[in-house]
Amino acid sequence: MDRGSEESRKGRRIALLIAGVGVFWILITAIGSEYGWSQRTRALFDLAALAGFGAALWMTYQLWRARQTDKD
């Protein structure tokens, strides 16, 4: 497999993760507000979303480092 297409595939996966976590976070916030969930329950889902965004950031960093290594 071509190295560029492998990196492109990883980039698309990261983009989908970011979009998915964002949609999840918005939906769960709306649902929690609609059903009157406690702040503690909402905070749990906020932390889960934060973990998802953190994982996406870590994956982006790894992809960036791989591209920097290939550059030389």
PDB file of N, CA, C and O in Angstrom:
ATOM      1  N   MET A   1       0.840  -1.179   0.000  1.00  0.00           N
ATOM      2  CA  MET A   1       0.000   0.000   0.000  1.00  0.00           C
ATOM      3  C   MET A   1       0.884   1.241   0.000  1.00  0.00           C
ATOM      4  O   MET A   1       1.927   1.262   0.654  1.00  0.00           O
ATOM      5  N   ASP A   2       0.478   2.258  -0.720  1.00  0.00           N
ATOM      6  CA  ASP A   2       1.215   3.506  -0.815  1.00  0.00           C
ATOM      7  C   ASP A   2       1.205   4.217   0.534  1.00  0.00           C
ATOM      8  O   ASP A   2       0.188   4.239   1.228  1.00  0.00           O
ATOM      9  N   ARG A   3       2.336   4.790   0.894  1.00  0.00           N
ATOM     10  CA  ARG A   3       2.459   5.474   2.188  1.00  0.00           C
ATOM     11  C   ARG A   3       1.505   6.665   2.288  1.00  0.00           C
ATOM     12  O   ARG A   3       0.918   6.916   3.340  1.00  0.00           O
ATOM     13  N   GLY A   4       1.358   7.402   1.171  1.00  0.00           N
ATOM     14  CA  GLY A   4       0.463   8.553   1.165  1.00  0.00           C
ATOM     15  C   GLY A   4      -0.986   8.169   1.390  1.00  0.00           C
ATOM     16  O   GLY A   4      -1.712   8.861   2.104  1.00  0.00           O
ATOM     17  N   SER A   5      -1.408   7.075   0.788  1.00  0.00           N
ATOM     18  CA  SER A   5      -2.797   6.659   0.975  1.00  0.00           C
ATOM     19  C   SER A   5      -3.026   6.143   2.395  1.00  0.00           C
ATOM     20  O   SER A   5      -4.122   6.286   2.937  1.00  0.00           O
ATOM     21  N   GLU A   6      -2.013   5.555   2.989  1.00  0.00           N
ATOM     22  CA  GLU A   6      -2.113   5.110   4.387  1.00  0.00           C
ATOM     23  C   GLU A   6      -2.287   6.321   5.314  1.00  0.00           C
ATOM     24  O   GLU A   6      -3.107   6.297   6.232  1.00  0.00           O
ATOM     25  N   GLU A   7      -1.505   7.377   5.061  1.00  0.00           N
ATOM     26  CA  GLU A   7      -1.616   8.586   5.870  1.00  0.00           C
ATOM     27  C   GLU A   7      -2.968   9.264   5.641  1.00  0.00           C
ATOM     28  O   GLU A   7      -3.568   9.792   6.577  1.00  0.00           O
ATOM     29  N   SER A   8      -3.439   9.247   4.405  1.00  0.00           N
ATOM     30  CA  SER A   8      -4.741   9.832   4.096  1.00  0.00           C
ATOM     31  C   SER A   8      -5.853   9.085   4.831  1.00  0.00           C
ATOM     32  O   SER A   8      -6.783   9.698   5.354  1.00  0.00           O
ATOM     33  N   ARG A   9      -5.748   7.767   4.865  1.00  0.00           N
ATOM     34  CA  ARG A   9      -6.742   6.951   5.550  1.00  0.00           C
ATOM     35  C   ARG A   9      -6.753   7.262   7.048  1.00  0.00           C
ATOM     36  O   ARG A   9      -7.817   7.363   7.658  1.00  0.00           O
ATOM     37  N   LYS A  10      -5.570   7.412   7.632  1.00  0.00           N
ATOM     38  CA  LYS A  10      -5.487   7.760   9.053  1.00  0.00           C
ATOM     39  C   LYS A  10      -6.055   9.154   9.316  1.00  0.00           C
ATOM     40  O   LYS A  10      -6.721   9.381  10.326  1.00  0.00           O
ATOM     41  N   GLY A  11      -5.790  10.075   8.409  1.00  0.00           N
ATOM     42  CA  GLY A  11      -6.335  11.426   8.551  1.00  0.00           C
ATOM     43  C   GLY A  11      -7.847  11.439   8.487  1.00  0.00           C
ATOM     44  O   GLY A  11      -8.498  12.147   9.255  1.00  0.00           O
ATOM     45  N   ARG A  12      -8.412  10.659   7.572  1.00  0.00           N
ATOM     46  CA  ARG A  12      -9.871  10.569   7.479  1.00  0.00           C
ATOM     47  C   ARG A  12     -10.458   9.941   8.744  1.00  0.00           C
ATOM     48  O   ARG A  12     -11.510  10.365   9.222  1.00  0.00           O
ATOM     49  N   ARG A  13      -9.780   8.942   9.277  1.00  0.00           N
ATOM     50  CA  ARG A  13     -10.250   8.302  10.508  1.00  0.00           C
ATOM     51  C   ARG A  13     -10.261   9.305  11.673  1.00  0.00           C
ATOM     52  O   ARG A  13     -11.186   9.315  12.486  1.00  0.00           O
ATOM     53  N   ILE A  14      -9.229  10.139  11.739  1.00  0.00           N
ATOM     54  CA  ILE A  14      -9.165  11.155  12.790  1.00  0.00           C
ATOM     55  C   ILE A  14     -10.291  12.168  12.613  1.00  0.00           C
ATOM     56  O   ILE A  14     -10.943  12.557  13.583  1.00  0.00           O
ATOM     57  N   ALA A  15     -10.517  12.593  11.371  1.00  0.00           N
ATOM     58  CA  ALA A  15     -11.591  13.554  11.102  1.00  0.00           C
ATOM     59  C   ALA A  15     -12.951  12.984  11.487  1.00  0.00           C
ATOM     60  O   ALA A  15     -13.782  13.685  12.064  1.00  0.00           O
ATOM     61  N   LEU A  16     -13.175  11.719  11.170  1.00  0.00           N
ATOM     62  CA  LEU A  16     -14.441  11.081  11.537  1.00  0.00           C
ATOM     63  C   LEU A  16     -14.584  10.957  13.053  1.00  0.00           C
ATOM     64  O   LEU A  16     -15.683  11.105  13.587  1.00  0.00           O
ATOM     65  N   LEU A  17     -13.490  10.689  13.738  1.00  0.00           N
ATOM     66  CA  LEU A  17     -13.530  10.603  15.198  1.00  0.00           C
ATOM     67  C   LEU A  17     -13.910  11.952  15.797  1.00  0.00           C
ATOM     68  O   LEU A  17     -14.762  12.023  16.683  1.00  0.00           O
ATOM     69  N   ILE A  18     -13.281  13.021  15.314  1.00  0.00           N
ATOM     70  CA  ILE A  18     -13.581  14.360  15.827  1.00  0.00           C
ATOM     71  C   ILE A  18     -15.042  14.711  15.568  1.00  0.00           C
ATOM     72  O   ILE A  18     -15.737  15.193  16.462  1.00  0.00           O
ATOM     73  N   ALA A  19     -15.503  14.470  14.347  1.00  0.00           N
ATOM     74  CA  ALA A  19     -16.901  14.771  14.005  1.00  0.00           C
ATOM     75  C   ALA A  19     -17.856  13.927  14.839  1.00  0.00           C
ATOM     76  O   ALA A  19     -18.862  14.436  15.334  1.00  0.00           O
ATOM     77  N   GLY A  20     -17.553  12.650  14.999  1.00  0.00           N
ATOM     78  CA  GLY A  20     -18.417  11.761  15.772  1.00  0.00           C
ATOM     79  C   GLY A  20     -18.501  12.162  17.232  1.00  0.00           C
ATOM     80  O   GLY A  20     -19.585  12.166  17.817  1.00  0.00           O
ATOM     81  N   VAL A  21     -17.366  12.498  17.824  1.00  0.00           N
ATOM     82  CA  VAL A  21     -17.367  12.914  19.231  1.00  0.00           C
ATOM     83  C   VAL A  21     -18.135  14.228  19.377  1.00  0.00           C
ATOM     84  O   VAL A  21     -18.879  14.406  20.342  1.00  0.00           O
ATOM     85  N   GLY A  22     -17.961  15.147  18.426  1.00  0.00           N
ATOM     86  CA  GLY A  22     -18.685  16.410  18.483  1.00  0.00           C
ATOM     87  C   GLY A  22     -20.186  16.218  18.412  1.00  0.00           C
ATOM     88  O   GLY A  22     -20.926  16.823  19.186  1.00  0.00           O
ATOM     89  N   VAL A  23     -20.641  15.388  17.499  1.00  0.00           N
ATOM     90  CA  VAL A  23     -22.077  15.110  17.374  1.00  0.00           C
ATOM     91  C   VAL A  23     -22.594  14.410  18.629  1.00  0.00           C
ATOM     92  O   VAL A  23     -23.664  14.748  19.134  1.00  0.00           O
ATOM     93  N   PHE A  24     -21.841  13.443  19.129  1.00  0.00           N
ATOM     94  CA  PHE A  24     -22.216  12.742  20.364  1.00  0.00           C
ATOM     95  C   PHE A  24     -22.377  13.732  21.508  1.00  0.00           C
ATOM     96  O   PHE A  24     -23.349  13.667  22.261  1.00  0.00           O
ATOM     97  N   TRP A  25     -21.422  14.649  21.639  1.00  0.00           N
ATOM     98  CA  TRP A  25     -21.424  15.602  22.738  1.00  0.00           C
ATOM     99  C   TRP A  25     -22.638  16.530  22.653  1.00  0.00           C
ATOM    100  O   TRP A  25     -23.301  16.792  23.656  1.00  0.00           O
ATOM    101  N   ILE A  26     -22.921  17.023  21.444  1.00  0.00           N
ATOM    102  CA  ILE A  26     -24.071  17.910  21.261  1.00  0.00           C
ATOM    103  C   ILE A  26     -25.376  17.165  21.572  1.00  0.00           C
ATOM    104  O   ILE A  26     -26.240  17.685  22.277  1.00  0.00           O
ATOM    105  N   LEU A  27     -25.508  15.953  21.045  1.00  0.00           N
ATOM    106  CA  LEU A  27     -26.732  15.183  21.281  1.00  0.00           C
ATOM    107  C   LEU A  27     -26.923  14.848  22.756  1.00  0.00           C
ATOM    108  O   LEU A  27     -28.023  14.987  23.290  1.00  0.00           O
ATOM    109  N   ILE A  28     -25.879  14.417  23.397  1.00  0.00           N
ATOM    110  CA  ILE A  28     -26.010  14.006  24.797  1.00  0.00           C
ATOM    111  C   ILE A  28     -26.293  15.215  25.683  1.00  0.00           C
ATOM    112  O   ILE A  28     -26.992  15.096  26.689  1.00  0.00           O
ATOM    113  N   THR A  29     -25.754  16.376  25.316  1.00  0.00           N
ATOM    114  CA  THR A  29     -26.049  17.599  26.064  1.00  0.00           C
ATOM    115  C   THR A  29     -27.521  17.968  25.906  1.00  0.00           C
ATOM    116  O   THR A  29     -28.179  18.335  26.879  1.00  0.00           O
ATOM    117  N   ALA A  30     -28.034  17.872  24.692  1.00  0.00           N
ATOM    118  CA  ALA A  30     -29.443  18.189  24.437  1.00  0.00           C
ATOM    119  C   ALA A  30     -30.362  17.187  25.143  1.00  0.00           C
ATOM    120  O   ALA A  30     -31.369  17.571  25.738  1.00  0.00           O
ATOM    121  N   ILE A  31     -30.014  15.923  25.074  1.00  0.00           N
ATOM    122  CA  ILE A  31     -30.829  14.899  25.729  1.00  0.00           C
ATOM    123  C   ILE A  31     -30.810  15.096  27.243  1.00  0.00           C
ATOM    124  O   ILE A  31     -31.849  14.996  27.896  1.00  0.00           O
ATOM    125  N   GLY A  32     -29.644  15.372  27.797  1.00  0.00           N
ATOM    126  CA  GLY A  32     -29.540  15.592  29.236  1.00  0.00           C
ATOM    127  C   GLY A  32     -30.332  16.788  29.703  1.00  0.00           C
ATOM    128  O   GLY A  32     -30.933  16.763  30.777  1.00  0.00           O
ATOM    129  N   SER A  33     -30.336  17.827  28.905  1.00  0.00           N
ATOM    130  CA  SER A  33     -31.116  19.008  29.251  1.00  0.00           C
ATOM    131  C   SER A  33     -32.617  18.731  29.144  1.00  0.00           C
ATOM    132  O   SER A  33     -33.400  19.195  29.974  1.00  0.00           O
ATOM    133  N   GLU A  34     -33.009  17.980  28.126  1.00  0.00           N
ATOM    134  CA  GLU A  34     -34.425  17.650  27.914  1.00  0.00           C
ATOM    135  C   GLU A  34     -34.983  16.794  29.056  1.00  0.00           C
ATOM    136  O   GLU A  34     -36.099  17.025  29.524  1.00  0.00           O
ATOM    137  N   TYR A  35     -34.211  15.821  29.493  1.00  0.00           N
ATOM    138  CA  TYR A  35     -34.684  14.904  30.528  1.00  0.00           C
ATOM    139  C   TYR A  35     -34.285  15.321  31.950  1.00  0.00           C
ATOM    140  O   TYR A  35     -34.578  14.616  32.915  1.00  0.00           O
ATOM    141  N   GLY A  36     -33.627  16.454  32.065  1.00  0.00           N
ATOM    142  CA  GLY A  36     -33.291  16.974  33.387  1.00  0.00           C
ATOM    143  C   GLY A  36     -32.254  16.171  34.139  1.00  0.00           C
ATOM    144  O   GLY A  36     -32.350  16.021  35.357  1.00  0.00           O
ATOM    145  N   TRP A  37     -31.260  15.649  33.431  1.00  0.00           N
ATOM    146  CA  TRP A  37     -30.188  14.897  34.097  1.00  0.00           C
ATOM    147  C   TRP A  37     -29.441  15.815  35.044  1.00  0.00           C
ATOM    148  O   TRP A  37     -29.379  17.027  34.832  1.00  0.00           O
ATOM    149  N   SER A  38     -28.881  15.242  36.073  1.00  0.00           N
ATOM    150  CA  SER A  38     -28.111  16.027  37.038  1.00  0.00           C
ATOM    151  C   SER A  38     -26.822  16.539  36.395  1.00  0.00           C
ATOM    152  O   SER A  38     -26.359  16.018  35.381  1.00  0.00           O
ATOM    153  N   GLN A  39     -26.268  17.561  37.010  1.00  0.00           N
ATOM    154  CA  GLN A  39     -25.008  18.125  36.508  1.00  0.00           C
ATOM    155  C   GLN A  39     -23.881  17.094  36.582  1.00  0.00           C
ATOM    156  O   GLN A  39     -22.952  17.101  35.774  1.00  0.00           O
ATOM    157  N   ARG A  40     -23.987  16.232  37.547  1.00  0.00           N
ATOM    158  CA  ARG A  40     -22.962  15.196  37.710  1.00  0.00           C
ATOM    159  C   ARG A  40     -22.973  14.216  36.536  1.00  0.00           C
ATOM    160  O   ARG A  40     -21.916  13.815  36.049  1.00  0.00           O
ATOM    161  N   THR A  41     -24.172  13.829  36.083  1.00  0.00           N
ATOM    162  CA  THR A  41     -24.306  12.924  34.944  1.00  0.00           C
ATOM    163  C   THR A  41     -23.839  13.609  33.664  1.00  0.00           C
ATOM    164  O   THR A  41     -23.151  13.004  32.843  1.00  0.00           O
ATOM    165  N   ARG A  42     -24.217  14.873  33.501  1.00  0.00           N
ATOM    166  CA  ARG A  42     -23.774  15.615  32.320  1.00  0.00           C
ATOM    167  C   ARG A  42     -22.256  15.767  32.301  1.00  0.00           C
ATOM    168  O   ARG A  42     -21.630  15.683  31.245  1.00  0.00           O
ATOM    169  N   ALA A  43     -21.675  15.990  33.469  1.00  0.00           N
ATOM    170  CA  ALA A  43     -20.225  16.133  33.558  1.00  0.00           C
ATOM    171  C   ALA A  43     -19.519  14.837  33.162  1.00  0.00           C
ATOM    172  O   ALA A  43     -18.439  14.866  32.571  1.00  0.00           O
ATOM    173  N   LEU A  44     -20.128  13.715  33.487  1.00  0.00           N
ATOM    174  CA  LEU A  44     -19.559  12.429  33.093  1.00  0.00           C
ATOM    175  C   LEU A  44     -19.461  12.335  31.571  1.00  0.00           C
ATOM    176  O   LEU A  44     -18.440  11.905  31.035  1.00  0.00           O
ATOM    177  N   PHE A  45     -20.526  12.739  30.879  1.00  0.00           N
ATOM    178  CA  PHE A  45     -20.500  12.704  29.424  1.00  0.00           C
ATOM    179  C   PHE A  45     -19.563  13.770  28.853  1.00  0.00           C
ATOM    180  O   PHE A  45     -18.954  13.560  27.803  1.00  0.00           O
ATOM    181  N   ASP A  46     -19.446  14.900  29.530  1.00  0.00           N
ATOM    182  CA  ASP A  46     -18.476  15.907  29.102  1.00  0.00           C
ATOM    183  C   ASP A  46     -17.057  15.355  29.185  1.00  0.00           C
ATOM    184  O   ASP A  46     -16.236  15.595  28.300  1.00  0.00           O
ATOM    185  N   LEU A  47     -16.778  14.618  30.250  1.00  0.00           N
ATOM    186  CA  LEU A  47     -15.449  14.015  30.391  1.00  0.00           C
ATOM    187  C   LEU A  47     -15.199  12.950  29.325  1.00  0.00           C
ATOM    188  O   LEU A  47     -14.083  12.814  28.825  1.00  0.00           O
ATOM    189  N   ALA A  48     -16.245  12.197  28.980  1.00  0.00           N
ATOM    190  CA  ALA A  48     -16.104  11.198  27.915  1.00  0.00           C
ATOM    191  C   ALA A  48     -15.802  11.881  26.585  1.00  0.00           C
ATOM    192  O   ALA A  48     -14.967  11.404  25.816  1.00  0.00           O
ATOM    193  N   ALA A  49     -16.478  12.996  26.311  1.00  0.00           N
ATOM    194  CA  ALA A  49     -16.215  13.743  25.086  1.00  0.00           C
ATOM    195  C   ALA A  49     -14.806  14.320  25.107  1.00  0.00           C
ATOM    196  O   ALA A  49     -14.113  14.309  24.090  1.00  0.00           O
ATOM    197  N   LEU A  50     -14.385  14.818  26.248  1.00  0.00           N
ATOM    198  CA  LEU A  50     -13.036  15.355  26.377  1.00  0.00           C
ATOM    199  C   LEU A  50     -11.990  14.272  26.114  1.00  0.00           C
ATOM    200  O   LEU A  50     -10.967  14.529  25.479  1.00  0.00           O
ATOM    201  N   ALA A  51     -12.250  13.076  26.600  1.00  0.00           N
ATOM    202  CA  ALA A  51     -11.345  11.952  26.351  1.00  0.00           C
ATOM    203  C   ALA A  51     -11.300  11.625  24.857  1.00  0.00           C
ATOM    204  O   ALA A  51     -10.232  11.334  24.317  1.00  0.00           O
ATOM    205  N   GLY A  52     -12.446  11.672  24.193  1.00  0.00           N
ATOM    206  CA  GLY A  52     -12.479  11.425  22.754  1.00  0.00           C
ATOM    207  C   GLY A  52     -11.698  12.467  21.976  1.00  0.00           C
ATOM    208  O   GLY A  52     -10.946  12.131  21.060  1.00  0.00           O
ATOM    209  N   PHE A  53     -11.873  13.744  22.339  1.00  0.00           N
ATOM    210  CA  PHE A  53     -11.113  14.806  21.677  1.00  0.00           C
ATOM    211  C   PHE A  53      -9.620  14.686  21.991  1.00  0.00           C
ATOM    212  O   PHE A  53      -8.780  14.970  21.137  1.00  0.00           O
ATOM    213  N   GLY A  54      -9.294  14.268  23.206  1.00  0.00           N
ATOM    214  CA  GLY A  54      -7.889  14.059  23.561  1.00  0.00           C
ATOM    215  C   GLY A  54      -7.264  12.929  22.756  1.00  0.00           C
ATOM    216  O   GLY A  54      -6.114  13.029  22.328  1.00  0.00           O
ATOM    217  N   ALA A  55      -8.018  11.857  22.551  1.00  0.00           N
ATOM    218  CA  ALA A  55      -7.534  10.741  21.737  1.00  0.00           C
ATOM    219  C   ALA A  55      -7.310  11.195  20.298  1.00  0.00           C
ATOM    220  O   ALA A  55      -6.326  10.806  19.668  1.00  0.00           O
ATOM    221  N   ALA A  56      -8.217  12.014  19.782  1.00  0.00           N
ATOM    222  CA  ALA A  56      -8.068  12.527  18.414  1.00  0.00           C
ATOM    223  C   ALA A  56      -6.841  13.429  18.315  1.00  0.00           C
ATOM    224  O   ALA A  56      -6.117  13.387  17.321  1.00  0.00           O
ATOM    225  N   LEU A  57      -6.609  14.236  19.333  1.00  0.00           N
ATOM    226  CA  LEU A  57      -5.425  15.094  19.346  1.00  0.00           C
ATOM    227  C   LEU A  57      -4.153  14.259  19.361  1.00  0.00           C
ATOM    228  O   LEU A  57      -3.191  14.571  18.659  1.00  0.00           O
ATOM    229  N   TRP A  58      -4.149  13.205  20.156  1.00  0.00           N
ATOM    230  CA  TRP A  58      -2.990  12.316  20.232  1.00  0.00           C
ATOM    231  C   TRP A  58      -2.744  11.626  18.882  1.00  0.00           C
ATOM    232  O   TRP A  58      -1.602  11.507  18.440  1.00  0.00           O
ATOM    233  N   MET A  59      -3.811  11.180  18.241  1.00  0.00           N
ATOM    234  CA  MET A  59      -3.681  10.528  16.938  1.00  0.00           C
ATOM    235  C   MET A  59      -3.157  11.515  15.888  1.00  0.00           C
ATOM    236  O   MET A  59      -2.363  11.149  15.021  1.00  0.00           O
ATOM    237  N   THR A  60      -3.609  12.763  15.976  1.00  0.00           N
ATOM    238  CA  THR A  60      -3.136  13.798  15.054  1.00  0.00           C
ATOM    239  C   THR A  60      -1.654  14.049  15.260  1.00  0.00           C
ATOM    240  O   THR A  60      -0.908  14.190  14.291  1.00  0.00           O
ATOM    241  N   TYR A  61      -1.223  14.105  16.501  1.00  0.00           N
ATOM    242  CA  TYR A  61       0.196  14.292  16.800  1.00  0.00           C
ATOM    243  C   TYR A  61       1.029  13.135  16.249  1.00  0.00           C
ATOM    244  O   TYR A  61       2.092  13.353  15.667  1.00  0.00           O
ATOM    245  N   GLN A  62       0.551  11.918  16.431  1.00  0.00           N
ATOM    246  CA  GLN A  62       1.278  10.760  15.916  1.00  0.00           C
ATOM    247  C   GLN A  62       1.376  10.805  14.396  1.00  0.00           C
ATOM    248  O   GLN A  62       2.423  10.483  13.832  1.00  0.00           O
ATOM    249  N   LEU A  63       0.302  11.198  13.733  1.00  0.00           N
ATOM    250  CA  LEU A  63       0.311  11.306  12.275  1.00  0.00           C
ATOM    251  C   LEU A  63       1.282  12.395  11.837  1.00  0.00           C
ATOM    252  O   LEU A  63       2.032  12.206  10.880  1.00  0.00           O
ATOM    253  N   TRP A  64       1.276  13.516  12.515  1.00  0.00           N
ATOM    254  CA  TRP A  64       2.193  14.603  12.196  1.00  0.00           C
ATOM    255  C   TRP A  64       3.649  14.162  12.360  1.00  0.00           C
ATOM    256  O   TRP A  64       4.495  14.471  11.520  1.00  0.00           O
ATOM    257  N   ARG A  65       3.935  13.438  13.449  1.00  0.00           N
ATOM    258  CA  ARG A  65       5.312  12.953  13.676  1.00  0.00           C
ATOM    259  C   ARG A  65       5.727  11.960  12.591  1.00  0.00           C
ATOM    260  O   ARG A  65       6.873  11.969  12.143  1.00  0.00           O
ATOM    261  N   ALA A  66       4.801  11.112  12.173  1.00  0.00           N
ATOM    262  CA  ALA A  66       5.117  10.141  11.112  1.00  0.00           C
ATOM    263  C   ALA A  66       5.433  10.864   9.804  1.00  0.00           C
ATOM    264  O   ALA A  66       6.335  10.458   9.072  1.00  0.00           O
ATOM    265  N   ARG A  67       4.698  11.926   9.513  1.00  0.00           N
ATOM    266  CA  ARG A  67       4.967  12.700   8.292  1.00  0.00           C
ATOM    267  C   ARG A  67       6.286  13.428   8.397  1.00  0.00           C
ATOM    268  O   ARG A  67       7.002  13.550   7.403  1.00  0.00           O
ATOM    269  N   GLN A  68       6.630  13.922   9.591  1.00  0.00           N
ATOM    270  CA  GLN A  68       7.906  14.606   9.769  1.00  0.00           C
ATOM    271  C   GLN A  68       9.070  13.635   9.586  1.00  0.00           C
ATOM    272  O   GLN A  68      10.102  13.994   9.019  1.00  0.00           O
ATOM    273  N   THR A  69       8.903  12.426  10.059  1.00  0.00           N
ATOM    274  CA  THR A  69       9.956  11.410   9.921  1.00  0.00           C
ATOM    275  C   THR A  69      10.141  11.028   8.454  1.00  0.00           C
ATOM    276  O   THR A  69      11.265  10.833   7.994  1.00  0.00           O
ATOM    277  N   ASP A  70       9.023  10.922   7.720  1.00  0.00           N
ATOM    278  CA  ASP A  70       9.102  10.565   6.308  1.00  0.00           C
ATOM    279  C   ASP A  70       9.685  11.678   5.463  1.00  0.00           C
ATOM    280  O   ASP A  70      10.209  11.427   4.377  1.00  0.00           O
ATOM    281  N   LYS A  71       9.600  12.901   5.948  1.00  0.00           N
ATOM    282  CA  LYS A  71      10.076  14.049   5.191  1.00  0.00           C
ATOM    283  C   LYS A  71      11.593  14.000   4.985  1.00  0.00           C
ATOM    284  O   LYS A  71      12.092  14.396   3.932  1.00  0.00           O
ATOM    285  N   ASP A  72      12.316  13.516   5.984  1.00  0.00           N
ATOM    286  CA  ASP A  72      13.789  13.504   5.936  1.00  0.00           C
ATOM    287  C   ASP A  72      14.352  12.383   5.153  1.00  0.00           C
ATOM    288  O   ASP A  72      15.571  12.261   5.037  1.00  0.00           O
TER     289      ASP A  72
END
